[in-house]
């Protein structure tokens, strides 16, 4: 990874962490605060997944690059499942089908991580590559 990409990635992660840390404050006076925080996280992960999905099926990437994208898509899928379940997002008219196996994985990841993305990712990685 070149220096410009390292800097860009650091800036993006800083912005993303700042945004997600502000969510409880943004919705602090809303009676549905918790659900709306999960909705915002769900949409953030969904938008990222939608932007990455075409690269997973294009033949232009090396096998290593495709694996990295597939791995991130799996992480995002589980994160979205967690957010959908925890935020009760069916009430927002967001259609999503989560089978019982995926739901149990999402709930297990949430319960072991207190809902923080940085704590959920290593747990999701264990699901992606079971030891």
ABEGO torsion letter per residue (X at the ends): XBAAAAAAAAAAAAAAAAAAAAAAAAAAABAAAAAAAAAAAAAAAAAAAAAAAAAAABAABBAAAAAAAAAAAAAAAAAAAAAAAAAGAAAAGBBBBBBAAAAAAAAAAAAAAGGBAAAAAAAAAAAABBX
